[in-house]
Amino acid sequence: MSHRVLDEEMSEASSSREELHKTAKTDWQEVLLVPLGFVAFVVICGLDKVFLYRVHKIMADYTAVLMGIYWPPMLQAMCAVVSLGYVWRQRLVTKDPSYSLAWFSPWSEKASSQGAVPQLWIALFALWDMVNAVLAAPPSPFIPMVLQQPLNNMLVLWTALIAFFYLNTRFKQVHYAGICLILCSCLVGVLVELQGPAPKICAGLDTGQETLSNPALPVPDATRWLVGNASDECASGLPQYKDSKGQILHIPLGTLVFMYGLYIVAVIPAAFVNCYKQKKLKQVNLDVMWSFFWTGMWQVVWGVLLYPLDWVPWPTPTGHNEATPSHTTQDLKDSWTCFMGTNPKPSITTCDSEPAYLWFAAYLLLNVFFNLLFLWLIKRLSGTWAAIGSILCGNLGGFFSQYELFVGKSAAALTLEQWMALVLSSIAMWVYNIEDETDINGISVYGKNERGDHRYDSHGPLGLQPDPDEYASENEPTAQDHTVL
């Protein structure tokens, strides 16, 4: 009898050790998960940005069609493959038969810890993402990659402002200092471009070009080209436009100012949806993969519904957008011809520089995992933190933009001031992470609860008072009972 008791005690002790080892292993995995996920996010996002920029240069006259019609269904096709792999793995690991094709249902009970969620939530995820993509598409070719990042950094300011009022997030001095550093990096990166070289340098280059234009002078053609190219690029104000073949085109200042302004406005929908995603992902412990799949489905719908924006006479590098409702079929054909690497008409000269579809395929593959990791970081941390984290993506993208291997003939070396802008924004990331974001009760908003976060529940205190169940949501209504916003 004593032997049996001893055996049972030893068995229990062994089981306890195994459980402790398993828990310790899980803790280490949890500790490493966010840093590893973030590193993957930064690298993927950096390459994602430069490949899209390269495609925008090639299809400068068809960017609205590219982002409104091509991007959503092509991205969703890749998303469907990734989602199938996820469902298969979950079924294999958990032995849960509910991980089947029923998981793809818009009313799937696996959508969140509180069951099926309203599709209107996911439709709003996709709507604001598409508004951002469609509005940012026309100005993208006009703005050098290295300047897009400082302008994108304004996303942090808008996201923090919306989070303060909409999510009751509270920031500390280090957060404000980080945001101020980000805005300073914007100014450093942009002001150097506005300032341009000293006027007497440009005057000297113009004189040299005029002198070398005399064919009687015994000067090598390479020298003539070098001086002429330097003279063309010697200009103050907003940087001159380079097409996908590296040629400089004169764009009126008014057009450039409008495009820079439109690019800045396009950031605001992205800031709002970051906060909205944070609320809904945490509120009911929304499944990241399921929401990602259905966001893609809705983006296809919104892409079609927003297509009329392609009929707006947006400025283009060669004039203005000439697409009209009566020429929709021909416009789609021309855009596809350009997409496949052929100039559809004599006035379009950039499509044959290289096949856009190859670089767009690379972009789509990266974009699937970028968007998935972005949602995951929002859920694990916050929308503002994910926006801050995106700064390093842009920094890496700016670094890649120096090399033709990544962006083609429009590549340009970074200036010292642009390097300083990237350094400042990276320091801002460091400063911002000294302390956690909190709610108005001083409790960190980072992390997630398995059932959901009571602070974001429609019927809960919304962070106004501490809750006895410590923000768990066991007694809350189902996901379908929550309000839309």
Buried (B, 14 or more C-beta within 10 A) or exposed (E): EEEEEEEEEEEEEEEEEEEEEEEEEEEEEEEEEBEEBBEEBBBBBBBBBBBBBBBBBBBBBBBBBBBBBBBBBBBBEBBBEBBBEBBEEBBEEEEEEEBEEEBBBBEBBBBBBBBBBBBEBBBBBBBBBBBBBBBBBBBBBBBBBBBBBBBBBBBBBBBBBBBBEBBBBBBBEBBEBBBEBBBBBBEBBBEBBEEBEEEEEBEEBEEBBEEBEEEEEEBEEEEBEEBBBBBBBBBEEBBBBBBBBBBBEEBEEEBBEBBBEBBBEBBBBBBBBBBBBBBBBBBBBBBBBBBBBBBBBBBBBBBEEBBEBBBEEBBBBBEEBBBEEEEBEEBBEBBBBBBEBEBBEEEBBBBBBBBBBEBBBBBBBBBBBBBBBBBBBBBBBBBBBBBBBBBBBBBBBBBBBBEEEBBBBBBBEBEEBBBBBBEBBBBBBEBBBEEBBBBBBEBEBEBBBEBBBBBBBEEBEBBEEEBEEEBBBEEBBEBEEBEEE
